[in-house]
Amino acid sequence: MIVVLYGPAGAGKTTVGQALAERLHWCFIEGDAFHSPQSIARMRAGQPLGDAERAPWLAALAREIAVRIADGRSAVLACPALKPAYRRALVPADAGPDDVRLACLRAPRAVLERRLRQRGGHFFSPALFDAQLADVEAAAGEDVLLLDATESVECLVDRLAQAFALPVHEIAVSLTAQR
C-alpha cells in the first residue's frame, strides 16, 4: 500500500509522513525530491509551476508508486497533489482499490503562513503560497481521508493508521506538532 499525504505547503506532509512511515516501518518518499533542477530553480525564484512543468514530476512519482506496488513494498509519499487530476496521475491504472490511499492535510491559511515563515532550508518560496492555494481543488467524488493539520502529529498518525487499517508497530512517535 502507498499512502499519499497531500495538501498545501506548511500543512505538515513531510512531518506527518515521516512519523507515519517510522511508526509503520515503511519507506518515506519526499515528493519534492522528484522535481527537476529547473522546476526547483523556478520555485526558488518565486515562479509557480504550471501543469506542463508538473507533468514530468507527476510521471516520475507515478513510476515510483507503480514499482513499489508491483514489488509489494509499502511506502508513505508526501506531495502537494492539489488537484484531482494530479492525484489521478499518481495512481497506476492497474492499481487495486487499496493499493494507493489518499489523505489530505488541511489547515487555516494563518497556520500555513506561520509554518512557512518558521521553516528554513526549503526551496518553496513564500511568494508561491497564493498561487499554490489557488490550485487547491476539493476532493469531489474521491476516496480521500480529510485531516485537520492543526492536530498533533501523534493524533494524525493514529487517525491515518486507524482509517486505513495500517499495521502499526508499538513505538513512540517522537515528533511534535508544528503549531
N, C-alpha and C positions, 0 to 999 in steps of 0.2 A: 504494500500500500504506500502511496505517496500522499502526504498531507501537504497541501498548498495553503500557506498563510499569506493572505494578500490584504492590501489596504494602502493608504497614502503614506508618504514619508512622515516619520515620527509616531506611527501607530504602534510600533514595538514588534514588528515582524521578526527581525533578527533576534532580539532579546527573548521573545516568547518561543520562537522556533528553535533556538539553541537549547533552551531549557527543556522543551518537549523532546527534542532529539536525545538529550542527555538522559532524561527520565526513561525513555523507551530503549536506549542503547541503539539508536538508529543514527544514520549519517545525516548531518545537516548540510543543506545546499543553499548557499547565498546566491540568489538570482542575480544580484548586481555584479557578481564576478564574471558573468557571461556576456556583459556588454563589451562591445568593441572599443578599442582605444579612441576611435573617432567619436563615438557616442559619449564616452566619458568626458572627452575634451569639450564637447558641445554643452553637456550638462554643467561641467565645472565653470564654463563661461556664461552660464545662466540662460542658455538657449534650450528650450524644450524640444523633446524628440517628438516627431510625428509618427504616424502609423508605418510609413515606409522605413524609417530608421529603427523602429521597434521590431519589424518583421524578422530580420535575421536573429535578433536576440531571442524572440519567442520561439523561433525554429530550433535554436540551439538548446533552449530549455526543454522543448518538446522531445528532442532526441535523447537528452539525458533521462527524462522521465520514461520514455519508451524502453530504453536499455535497462533501466532499473526494474521496470515491471517484468520485462522478458527474463531477466536474471533472477527474479524473485527477491530483490533487495529493496527493503523499505527505506524511506527517507522522509525528511521534512524539508520542504522548499519554501523559502521566503522570497516573494517578489511582489511588485505592486499589482499587476494584473487588474487594473482598474475598470476595464470594460469587459462585458460579457464575451465579446469577440476574442479578446486576449486570453480569457480563461478557456474558451473553447479550443483555441490554438494549442494550448498546453496539453490537452487530453488526447492521447492517441486514439485513432478511430476504432481500433480493436480492443480498447480498454474495457474491462468489466465494470459493473456499477460501483464496486468498492475498491477499484484499483487506484483511483485518484479522488481524494476528498478535499473539498474546499472550505476554508474558514476565513471570514472577513473580520479584520480588526478595525473597529470604528471608535473615534474619539472626537470630542468637540474641537473646533478649529483652534481655540485658545490653547488647549492642551497640546495639540500637534505643533503649534508655533513655538511654545515654550520648550518642548523637547528638541526641536530643531535648533534653537538657539543654544541649548546646553550641550549638544553633541559636537564633537570635533573630528577631524580626520576623514570626513566622508566627502566624496566628490559632488554630492547633490547640493546645488546652490540654493539657498533660501529664496532666491529670485524666481525659482521654478515652482514654488509652492502653489501660487494661484493657478498656474497652468495645470498642475497636477490635479488640484481639486476640481478644476473644470472638466477633467477627464473621468472623474468618478461616475460610474453608472451603476445603479442598483442591480441587484441580482434578481431580475424578473424571470420567474419560471425556472431558476437554477436551484439545485440542491446545495445550499450554502449555509453553513453554521455562522450566524452573526454573533460577534462577541464585543463586549464593551471593553475597549482597550484601556480604560481607566482603572480596571480591576487589577489586583496584584498579579504578578507573573505566576505565582503558585496557583492562584484561583483559575487563571486562564488555562494553565496546563491541565489542571484537574478537569475543567469543563471539556477541553478537547479530548482528553483520554476517555471520559465518560461518554460523550456524544458519539465518538467514533469507535467505541468498544476496543480501545487500544490496550496492548499488553503492558501495563505499567509495572515498572520494577520498583521495589521499595528502596528508593534513595531519596535523599533530601535535595530539593531544588534550592540552590544557594543564591539565586538571583533575586533582586527585589524590584518592585515596580518602579518605573520611571515616572514619578509624579512631580 
